[in-house]
Amino acid sequence: YRLSGGRAAGTFRGGEVLLLTTTGRRSRRPRTWPLCFVRSGDDVVVVASAAGAERHPGWYHNLRANPLVRVQVGGQTRDMVARTVEGHDRAQLWDRLADRYPVLRHYQEMARRAFPVVVLQPATVLTGGM
C-alpha cells in the first residue's frame, strides 16, 4: 500500500482502504492498521468493529489515549485528530458505513458491544497547523 500509493491493497469489498497510524498507549511506538472508511467532506470516518470481536481493537484504545493520528489515503498522508461520535451523528455515520460495507451489520449482530464510530479530522483545522 505505502509503496504503491494505495494502488495495491487500496480497496476492500469495493471500498477504499486507508492506513491509520496511532501511537501505542503503552509502548509509545507507532502502530499502523489498514481500515475501511467513508469520506465526510475533509473528514474520514472509520468504525472499531474488529470483525465482531468481543473487545475494541487496539488502534481504538490507542487513539483514545492519544487522538493525534496519521492517516494515509492513497498517496496522501496527513495528520488528523480522532474523535468518537455519539447519538444522532453516530447513527447517521454508522448507517453510511454499514451501507457501504454490509458485512458490518453482520459483525454487529455477532458482537455484544456497540462499535465505536470515529471521525478523523485534519489536524490543521483543529490546531491551526503543526
Number of C-alpha atoms within 10 A of each C-alpha: 18 17 9 11 15 19 12 11 15 21 17 13 11 10 12 17 22 26 21 22 21 27 21 18 17 8 8 11 11 14 17 17 13 17 18 21 22 21 15 13 7 9 14 20 23 22 23 21 22 19 15 22 16 13 13 18 16 15 20 21 16 21 22 14 14 16 19 21 23 21 24 19 19 21 12 11 15 13 18 23 22 25 17 19 16 13 7 9 11 17 13 11 22 22 14 17 22 16 12 16 18 13 14 21 16 13 16 18 11 13 16 12 14 13 21 18 22 23 23 25 23 22 19 13 11 10 10 8 9 6
